[in-house]
Amino acid sequence: MNTALLLLEIQNDYFPNGRIPLEKSLEASAKAQSVLHAYREKKLPVIHIPQFSTHPNATSMLPCTKGAEFYADVRPEKNETIIKKHYPNSFKDTNLLNHLIKNQINHLVICGMTTHMAVDATVRAAYDLGFTITVLHDACAARQLEFNHTTIPAQNVHLAFLAAFQPTYASVLSADDYLQKIGARIPVTVVPA
């Protein structure tokens, strides 16, 4: 199986002092960073997928702003692929599918922001396109939502979407379990205060 790591929307606006900070974004990015290092060491394909808002009333992920820049822990290196998108689904109006087919990739390892939007939309689209998917649950983050005047805590949002992936859409593993599975070194993770 040919595998690629997809890093979805790990951009400054989702972190403390950003426009829409997510709960546990720092912890999630630290786990994503550990998997990214393993992929770099093993020279495996990495695809960074940032979102840029084009909606006229958008307040976040605005092109040419600090908030839309990659978070420092996971900035792309020059040999890594960057595929820009404008929708939660990373395949919609992008060349992601063509890139994966061209490189004979059939397994996607996904982490990033946000579990209930970009991760969910990309996982479901990838499944419909015939890919095998692994989601690294602790390398993803969500935020609280509201429905019918009821607040749904971020952790509940995160867990509900992850639970819905299994067993049909994706395997869901921790970053450390995945690193162990591929025979990579598991680093000691330090989360900035």
C-alpha positions as CSV (number, residue, x, y, z in Angstrom):
1,M,0.0,0.0,0.0
2,N,1.4,3.4,-1.0
3,T,0.7,5.9,1.8
4,A,0.7,9.7,2.0
5,L,0.4,12.0,5.1
6,L,-2.3,14.7,4.7
7,L,-1.9,17.7,7.0
8,L,-5.2,19.6,6.8
9,E,-5.4,23.3,7.7
10,I,-2.8,23.4,10.4
11,Q,-2.8,27.2,10.2
12,N,-2.3,30.0,12.7
13,D,-6.0,31.1,12.9
14,Y,-6.8,27.8,14.8
15,F,-4.3,28.4,17.6
16,P,-4.3,30.6,20.7
17,N,-4.5,34.3,19.6
18,G,-5.8,33.2,16.2
19,R,-9.3,34.2,14.9
20,I,-11.0,30.8,15.6
21,P,-8.8,28.9,18.2
22,L,-9.7,25.3,18.6
23,E,-9.6,23.3,21.9
24,K,-6.3,21.3,22.1
25,S,-4.9,22.7,18.9
26,L,-1.4,22.9,20.5
27,E,-1.5,19.3,21.5
28,A,-2.8,18.2,18.1
29,S,-0.1,20.1,16.3
30,A,2.6,18.5,18.5
31,K,1.3,15.0,17.6
32,A,1.1,16.0,13.9
33,Q,4.6,17.3,14.1
34,S,5.9,13.9,15.4
35,V,4.2,12.0,12.5
36,L,5.5,14.6,10.0
37,H,9.1,14.1,11.3
38,A,8.7,10.3,10.9
39,Y,7.5,10.8,7.3
40,R,10.5,13.1,6.6
41,E,12.9,10.6,8.1
42,K,11.5,7.7,6.0
43,K,11.2,10.0,2.9
44,L,7.5,9.2,2.6
45,P,5.0,11.6,0.7
46,V,3.7,14.6,2.7
47,I,0.9,16.8,1.4
48,H,0.0,20.1,3.2
49,I,-3.5,21.3,2.5
50,P,-4.2,24.9,3.7
51,Q,-7.6,26.5,3.4
52,F,-8.0,30.0,2.1
53,S,-11.3,31.8,2.5
54,T,-12.9,33.4,-0.5
55,H,-16.3,34.1,1.0
56,P,-16.9,37.9,1.0
57,N,-17.9,37.9,4.7
58,A,-15.1,35.6,5.9
59,T,-13.2,36.6,9.0
60,S,-10.5,33.9,9.1
61,M,-8.2,32.0,6.8
62,L,-7.9,35.2,4.7
63,P,-5.3,35.1,2.0
64,C,-2.1,37.0,2.7
65,T,-2.7,37.2,6.5
66,K,-0.7,35.8,9.4
67,G,-3.7,33.7,10.4
68,A,-3.7,31.8,7.1
69,E,0.0,30.9,7.3
70,F,1.1,27.4,8.3
71,Y,1.6,26.9,12.0
72,A,5.4,26.9,12.8
73,D,5.5,23.3,14.0
74,V,4.5,21.9,10.7
75,R,5.7,24.3,8.0
76,P,6.3,22.6,4.7
77,E,9.8,21.9,3.5
78,K,10.6,22.7,-0.1
79,N,10.2,19.2,-1.4
80,E,6.7,18.7,0.1
81,T,3.5,19.2,-1.8
82,I,1.1,22.0,-1.0
83,I,-2.4,21.9,-2.3
84,K,-4.5,25.0,-1.6
85,K,-8.2,24.7,-1.1
86,H,-11.3,26.8,-0.5
87,Y,-13.7,24.2,0.9
88,P,-13.7,21.8,3.8
89,N,-13.5,18.8,1.3
90,S,-9.8,18.8,0.2
91,F,-10.8,17.2,-3.1
92,K,-13.3,19.8,-4.1
93,D,-11.9,22.1,-6.9
94,T,-8.3,21.0,-6.2
95,N,-5.8,18.7,-8.0
96,L,-5.5,16.4,-4.9
97,L,-7.1,13.4,-6.6
98,N,-4.9,13.8,-9.7
99,H,-1.8,14.1,-7.5
100,L,-2.7,10.9,-5.6
101,I,-3.4,8.9,-8.7
102,K,-0.3,10.1,-10.4
103,N,1.8,9.1,-7.4
104,Q,-0.1,5.8,-7.0
105,I,-1.1,6.6,-3.5
106,N,-4.0,4.5,-2.1
107,H,-3.8,5.0,1.6
108,L,-4.2,8.4,3.4
109,V,-3.1,9.2,6.9
110,I,-5.0,12.3,7.9
111,C,-4.5,14.8,10.7
112,G,-5.3,18.5,11.2
113,M,-8.0,21.0,11.8
114,T,-10.9,20.7,12.2
115,T,-12.3,17.2,13.1
116,H,-15.9,18.3,12.4
117,M,-15.2,20.1,9.1
118,A,-12.1,19.6,7.0
119,V,-11.2,16.2,8.5
120,D,-14.7,14.9,8.2
121,A,-15.4,16.2,4.7
122,T,-12.0,14.9,3.4
123,V,-12.3,11.5,5.0
124,R,-15.8,10.9,3.6
125,A,-14.8,12.1,0.1
126,A,-11.6,10.0,0.1
127,Y,-13.6,6.9,1.1
128,D,-16.1,7.5,-1.7
129,L,-13.1,7.8,-4.1
130,G,-11.8,4.4,-3.0
131,F,-9.0,5.3,-0.6
132,T,-8.1,3.5,2.6
133,I,-7.9,6.0,5.4
134,T,-6.3,6.3,8.8
135,V,-7.2,9.2,11.0
136,L,-4.9,10.1,13.9
137,H,-7.3,11.2,16.6
138,D,-4.9,13.1,18.8
139,A,-3.4,15.0,15.9
140,C,-6.8,16.6,15.1
141,A,-8.8,19.3,17.0
142,A,-12.3,20.7,17.1
143,R,-14.2,23.5,18.7
144,Q,-17.5,23.7,20.6
145,L,-20.6,23.9,18.5
146,E,-24.2,25.0,19.2
147,F,-27.4,23.4,18.1
148,N,-30.9,24.4,19.0
149,H,-29.6,26.6,21.9
150,T,-27.5,23.7,23.3
151,T,-23.8,24.1,23.5
152,I,-21.9,20.9,22.5
153,P,-18.4,20.9,24.1
154,A,-15.4,20.6,21.8
155,Q,-14.3,17.3,23.2
156,N,-17.8,15.8,22.5
157,V,-17.8,17.2,19.0
158,H,-14.3,15.7,18.4
159,L,-15.2,12.3,19.8
160,A,-18.6,12.0,18.0
161,F,-17.0,12.7,14.6
162,L,-14.2,10.2,15.2
163,A,-16.7,7.6,16.4
164,A,-18.7,8.0,13.2
165,F,-15.6,7.2,11.1
166,Q,-15.3,3.7,12.5
167,P,-15.5,1.1,11.1
168,T,-16.7,2.1,7.6
169,Y,-14.8,5.3,6.7
170,A,-11.5,5.1,8.5
171,S,-9.3,3.4,11.0
172,V,-8.8,5.7,14.0
173,L,-5.5,5.5,15.9
174,S,-3.4,7.7,18.2
175,A,-0.3,9.2,16.7
176,D,1.9,7.1,18.9
177,D,0.2,3.9,18.0
178,Y,0.5,4.8,14.3
179,L,4.2,5.6,14.7
180,Q,4.8,2.3,16.4
181,K,2.8,0.5,13.7
182,I,5.1,1.9,11.0
183,G,8.3,1.3,13.0
184,A,9.1,4.9,13.6
185,R,10.6,6.4,16.7
186,I,8.1,7.8,19.1
187,P,9.3,11.2,20.3
188,V,8.7,12.8,23.7
189,T,6.1,15.4,22.9
190,V,6.5,18.8,24.6
191,V,3.5,21.1,24.2
192,P,4.2,24.8,24.5
193,A,2.5,26.6,27.4
